Amino acid sequence: MTKAEAAKALKRFTDGFNEANRELDPARNQSFESGALLALDAAVVKASRG
């Protein structure tokens, strides 16, 4: 992987990750997170939706 390809992949990941967290979308979070971070963010989504 070239530096340009790596930068593009990182940007794609970061943009998607941030959008999923802004939207509080648990289905999208699974595309970017796993393990403890996914569990933590799932709890945040649940609490936010009251």
Helices and strands as residue ranges (DSSP letters): H 3-23, H 26-32, H 35-48
